[in-house]
Amino acid sequence: MEFVGYVVKIGNCYFQQRSSFDYTICTCFVDAKKITKLDYAKKIAEETGGVVKHLYVSDKKLDGDE
């Protein structure tokens, strides 16, 4: 598995972008902003009441068949 960054989850939604002090959130995970700096992800989570989730990708199948 390869670590690719962080996303901020806010309830059932995800942080998408910030302009000034306005935040845009989305309900679809693929539209969430992938953040590479942990400090920035923690700051957004603190400001929005969200939590930081680590994001990993893998090219392996989960069912064990290769």
C-alpha positions, 0 to 999 in steps of 0.5 A: 500500500502506498500513502498518498495524503490526507482527507478531512472528514466532517460528519458524512462529508469531506473537505473540498476547498477553502477560500478566505474563511469559507469552506466547501464540503462534498459528500463524495469521497473522490471529490475531497481535497487530498492534502499532503501536509499533516499540519494543514490537515489538522488545522482544517479539521480543528477549524471545521470540527472534522477528523483527519483520515489517512489515505492509502492506495493499493493495486492488490485485490482485497479478496486475495485472488491474484 
